[in-house]
Amino acid sequence: MSKKIDVDTKTFVRFWLVIIGFALILAFIQQAFMGIMIVLTSIFFAVALHPLAKRIDDIDKKKERRSLSSIAAVIIVVISLLAVIGFVGPVVVNETAKFIGSVPEQLNNLLSSEEIDRFGNSIGIADLREQIITSVKDTSQNFIGSFSNFTINSIGTIGSILTAVILIVVLTILFMLQGPSILDSLWDKFADKNQKASKVWRRVIDRCAEVVSKYVSGQLIVAILDGVVVATSVLILSVLFGLSANLAIPMGLIAAFFYLIPMFGPILTAILVTLLLLPNSLWAGLSFLIFYVIYAQIENNLISPKIQGKGLNLPPLLILVAVTIGVYSFGLIGCVIAIPIAGCIKVLIDEYPNLKELSKEE
């Protein structure tokens, strides 16, 4: 049995205006996605670097220099990243070239053995050696072709990345300089209308900013510790197995850099450092892998929670869920900011009763 529903023209127009409005907002977000991500990343870095800028400003307590301290904090971070890239880049390239260069020799030694023919005959492949050689040649040619195409196509990508990095640096400085005054003016205007709501929301924003700054500072401390441990272990292995001691500092920088990636950073460190050590010494690579797996357990369960404290107070399951969503939504940046965002969501949940009271009063 069908029913006839009468809808007036005004309601009909409002309904479609809402649909069109949502569609336009989604289209705008899609078109301006990169710009929105740059702005949000700049805000994140501005909040994260605020404690460092405050420490720099506290060096001379007689005079407050917010502009100089903010710029100095950003410059310190940029120079540190460039130093890491400058130290690590050549080592990774050299060790990768050494590894690739050693592959043909190891392959020839392997294929010269009669065990390959015996094994091939046992499984019914008489020309196993020839098939392996052909497969390796085809793979090498495909790799070289793919690498050439990647090099050509990545020129535009590198330009876009450099532009984004410059914008993030400039916007981070501007947010650090002008952000506090803009927020103060907004809170003052908000307080004129509803002083209680202004206090509640200001407390929420301050707690979220504290979560971000505490997480970043704690993560940096543990990352530096991780880098020192890795550098020391590689130095000891270089003495025991006759490796070059020049590998120690770059390996430590690699470990410190990758530790900034939550959950997956230590795994990447273990794999990359092990692969870079293997061409020099098989036993050095295996020894480092065993040591680092044991140390990572100690670090994750004892050292990291103690240094970072319980500022976030998030269960490991929620952290893993947040990191997984961040990775698949926004890539590496999403992985880095996922945990602080989860911490901010927890702050909103904690403050929900107060926010609910405000909605009732209104």
C-alpha positions in Angstrom: 0.0 0.0 0.0 1.6 3.2 -1.1 1.4 6.5 0.8 1.7 10.0 -0.5 4.0 12.3 1.4 3.6 16.0 0.8 6.8 18.1 1.0 6.6 21.8 0.7 8.9 23.7 -1.7 11.0 25.2 1.1 11.9 21.8 2.6 12.6 20.4 -0.8 15.0 23.2 -1.7 16.8 23.0 1.7 17.3 19.2 1.3 19.0 19.6 -2.1 21.0 22.6 -0.9 22.4 20.5 1.9 23.3 17.6 -0.5 24.9 20.1 -3.0 26.8 21.8 -0.1 28.3 18.4 1.1 29.2 17.6 -2.5 31.0 20.9 -3.0 32.8 20.5 0.3 34.0 17.0 -0.6 35.1 18.3 -4.1 37.0 21.2 -2.5 38.8 18.8 0.0 39.7 16.5 -2.9 41.1 19.4 -4.9 42.9 21.1 -2.0 44.0 17.9 -0.2 47.7 18.5 -0.6 47.4 22.1 0.6 45.3 21.0 3.6 47.8 18.4 4.5 50.6 21.0 4.3 48.7 23.3 6.6 47.9 20.6 9.1 51.5 19.3 9.1 52.7 22.8 9.7 50.3 23.2 12.7 51.5 19.9 14.1 55.2 20.9 13.8 54.5 24.3 15.3 52.9 22.7 18.4 55.6 20.0 18.6 58.4 22.6 18.4 56.9 25.0 20.9 58.7 23.4 23.9 62.1 23.6 22.1 61.5 27.3 21.2 60.5 28.0 24.8 63.8 26.4 26.1 65.8 28.5 23.6 63.9 31.6 24.8 64.6 30.7 28.5 68.4 30.9 27.8 68.1 34.7 28.2 65.4 35.3 30.7 65.8 39.0 30.8 64.2 39.5 27.4 61.6 37.5 25.5 62.4 36.9 21.9 59.6 34.7 20.6 60.4 35.4 16.9 64.1 34.5 17.2 63.5 31.4 19.4 60.8 30.1 17.0 63.0 30.6 13.9 66.0 29.0 15.8 63.9 26.0 16.7 62.9 25.4 13.1 66.4 26.0 11.8 67.8 23.4 14.3 65.4 20.8 13.2 66.0 21.5 9.4 69.8 21.4 9.9 69.5 18.2 11.9 67.5 16.5 9.2 70.0 17.7 6.5 72.9 16.4 8.6 71.2 13.0 8.9 70.6 12.8 5.1 74.2 14.0 4.5 75.7 11.3 6.7 73.4 8.5 5.9 72.9 9.0 2.2 76.4 8.2 1.0 76.8 5.2 3.4 73.5 3.7 2.2 74.5 4.2 -1.5 78.0 2.8 -1.0 76.9 -0.2 1.0 74.0 -0.9 -1.5 76.5 -0.7 -4.4 78.8 -3.1 -2.5 76.0 -5.5 -2.0 74.9 -5.4 -5.6 78.5 -5.7 -6.7 79.0 -8.8 -4.6 75.9 -10.6 -6.0 77.4 -11.7 -9.4 80.5 -13.1 -7.7 78.4 -15.0 -5.1 76.1 -16.2 -7.9 79.0 -17.4 -10.0 80.4 -19.3 -7.0 77.0 -20.8 -6.4 76.4 -21.8 -10.0 79.8 -23.3 -10.5 79.0 -25.9 -7.9 77.8 -29.3 -9.2 75.2 -29.4 -6.5 73.0 -27.2 -8.6 72.9 -29.8 -11.4 72.3 -32.6 -9.0 69.5 -30.7 -7.3 68.0 -29.9 -10.7 68.1 -33.5 -11.8 66.5 -34.6 -8.5 63.5 -32.4 -9.1 63.2 -33.1 -12.8 64.9 -29.9 -14.1 67.9 -30.8 -16.2 68.9 -27.2 -17.1 68.4 -25.6 -13.7 71.6 -23.6 -14.0 70.8 -22.1 -17.3 67.3 -21.2 -16.1 68.7 -19.4 -13.1 71.2 -17.4 -15.2 68.5 -16.4 -17.7 66.1 -15.4 -14.9 68.8 -13.3 -13.2 69.7 -11.5 -16.4 66.0 -10.8 -17.2 65.5 -9.5 -13.6 68.6 -7.2 -13.9 67.5 -5.8 -17.2 64.0 -5.1 -15.9 65.4 -3.5 -12.8 67.7 -1.2 -14.8 64.8 -0.2 -17.1 62.4 0.4 -14.2 65.1 2.4 -12.3 65.7 4.6 -15.4 62.0 5.3 -15.8 61.7 6.0 -12.1 64.6 8.5 -12.3 63.0 10.3 -15.2 59.6 10.4 -13.6 60.8 11.4 -10.2 62.2 14.7 -11.3 58.8 16.4 -11.1 58.0 14.6 -7.8 61.2 15.8 -6.2 60.3 19.4 -7.2 56.9 19.0 -5.6 58.4 17.6 -2.4 60.9 20.5 -2.2 58.1 23.0 -2.7 56.0 21.3 0.0 59.0 21.2 2.4 59.6 24.9 1.9 56.0 25.7 2.5 55.9 23.6 5.7 59.0 25.3 7.0 57.6 28.8 6.3 54.1 28.0 7.6 55.5 26.4 10.8 57.5 29.6 11.6 54.4 31.7 11.0 52.2 29.5 13.1 54.7 29.6 15.9 54.9 33.4 15.7 51.3 34.4 15.1 49.4 31.4 16.3 49.4 32.2 20.0 48.2 35.8 19.5 45.4 34.6 17.1 44.3 32.0 19.6 44.3 34.6 22.4 42.1 37.0 20.4 39.7 34.2 19.5 39.4 33.1 23.2 38.8 36.7 24.3 36.0 37.1 21.7 34.6 33.7 22.7 34.8 34.6 26.4 32.7 37.7 25.8 29.8 35.5 24.7 30.3 32.5 27.0 33.1 32.7 29.6 32.6 29.1 30.9 32.6 27.6 27.4 35.7 29.6 26.6 37.5 28.1 29.6 36.4 24.6 28.8 37.4 24.7 25.2 40.7 26.5 26.0 41.5 23.7 28.5 40.8 21.1 25.8 43.0 22.8 23.2 45.8 23.2 25.8 45.6 19.6 26.8 45.7 18.5 23.1 48.8 20.7 22.5 50.4 19.2 25.6 49.8 15.7 24.4 51.4 16.5 21.0 54.5 18.2 22.5 55.0 15.5 25.2 54.7 12.7 22.7 57.2 14.4 20.2 59.7 15.3 22.9 59.5 11.8 24.4 59.8 10.2 21.0 62.9 12.3 20.2 64.6 11.3 23.5 64.0 7.6 22.9 65.1 7.9 19.3 68.4 9.5 20.3 69.0 6.8 22.8 68.2 4.1 20.2 70.6 5.8 17.8 73.4 5.8 20.4 72.8 2.1 21.2 72.9 1.1 17.6 76.0 3.2 16.9 77.8 1.7 19.9 76.8 -1.9 18.9 78.0 -1.4 15.3 81.3 0.1 16.6 81.8 -3.0 18.8 81.0 -5.3 15.9 83.4 -3.4 13.7 86.2 -4.2 16.2 85.2 -7.8 16.6 84.8 -8.6 12.9 87.2 -6.2 11.3 84.7 -3.8 9.7 85.1 -0.1 9.0 84.4 2.0 12.1 83.0 4.7 9.9 79.7 2.8 9.7 78.9 3.4 13.3 77.6 7.0 13.2 75.6 6.7 10.0 74.0 3.5 11.3 73.1 5.2 14.6 71.5 8.1 12.6 69.5 5.6 10.6 68.2 4.1 13.8 67.3 7.4 15.3 65.5 8.6 12.2 63.5 5.4 11.7 62.5 5.3 15.4 60.4 8.4 14.8 58.1 6.2 12.8 55.8 4.6 15.4 55.6 0.8 15.7 57.3 0.0 12.4 60.5 2.2 12.9 62.5 -0.4 14.9 61.6 -3.1 12.4 62.9 -1.0 9.5 66.0 -0.3 11.5 66.7 -4.0 12.1 66.2 -4.9 8.5 68.1 -2.0 6.9 71.1 -2.1 9.3 71.4 -5.8 9.0 71.3 -5.7 5.2 74.0 -3.0 5.2 76.2 -5.1 7.5 75.7 -8.4 5.6 78.0 -7.6 2.6 80.8 -6.8 5.0 80.3 -9.7 7.3 77.6 -12.3 7.6 78.2 -12.9 11.3 78.2 -9.2 12.0 74.8 -8.8 10.4 73.3 -11.8 12.2 74.8 -10.7 15.5 73.4 -7.2 15.2 70.0 -8.6 14.2 69.8 -10.8 17.3 71.1 -8.1 19.6 68.7 -5.4 18.3 65.6 -7.7 18.5 66.4 -8.3 22.2 67.2 -4.6 22.9 64.0 -3.5 21.1 61.9 -5.6 23.5 63.6 -4.0 26.5 63.2 -0.5 24.9 59.5 -0.9 24.1 58.5 -2.5 27.4 60.8 -0.7 29.9 62.7 2.3 28.6 60.1 4.0 26.3 57.2 3.9 28.7 59.3 5.3 31.5 60.7 8.2 29.4 57.4 9.1 27.7 55.4 8.5 30.9 51.7 7.9 30.8 50.8 11.2 29.1 48.9 9.4 26.3 47.7 6.5 28.4 46.6 4.6 25.3 46.4 0.8 25.2 48.8 -0.9 22.6 45.8 -2.1 20.6 44.4 1.4 20.1 48.0 2.6 19.2 48.3 -0.1 16.6 44.8 0.7 15.2 45.7 4.4 15.0 49.0 3.7 13.3 47.4 1.3 10.8 44.7 3.8 9.9 47.2 6.6 9.6 49.5 4.6 7.3 46.8 3.6 4.9 45.1 7.0 4.9 48.1 9.4 4.7 51.2 7.3 4.3 54.3 8.1 6.3 53.0 11.4 7.7 49.8 9.7 8.8 52.0 7.1 10.6 53.9 9.8 12.5 50.9 11.9 13.6 48.4 9.0 14.2 49.3 8.5 17.9 49.2 12.2 18.9 45.8 12.4 17.1 44.6 9.4 19.1 45.8 11.0 22.3 43.8 14.2 21.4 40.7 12.1 20.7 41.2 10.6 24.2 41.3 14.2 25.6 38.0 14.9 23.9 36.5 11.8 25.4 37.7 12.7 28.9 36.3 16.2 28.5 33.0 15.0 27.1 31.0 15.4 30.3 32.1 19.0 30.5 31.3 19.6 26.9 27.9 18.0 27.3 27.1 20.3 30.2 27.8 23.3 27.9 25.5 22.0 25.2 22.7 21.6 27.9 23.2 25.2 29.1 22.9 26.5 25.6 
